Amino acid sequence: MQGSLYTKILCLFLRLFNRDLLPACGATVADLNAGIPSVRRLQKGIKDREIFEIKLSTGDTFVGQLRWQDPDCLCLTDAGGQESLLWRSAIAFIKVKSHP
């Protein structure tokens, strides 16, 4: 019983802090939580094909349409069709540039 509890606690810790080791405990990364307002807002922007400005903590700025999001990244396509994968951990802010 105690070994089982230890495994559950270890997997919970890995889910929260170290996703690289998740396969070692048979766990998976959870899907996006659609109950979170930021996730819902970005999904609306994807559906409505809104133009977003995304500024990274490095100071780089990207402008374009969001194509998809996952727990780690956003995919942004600029006016020329160039796709960029932006890691959520690198994003300083996101703002809507225009509505369709």
Secondary structure, DSSP 8 states (H G I E B T S, - for coil): -HHHHHHHHHHHHHHHH-GGGGGGGT-------TTSHHHHHHHHHHHHT-EEEEEETTS-EEEEEEEEE-SSEEEEE-TTS-EEEEEGGGEEEEEEEE--
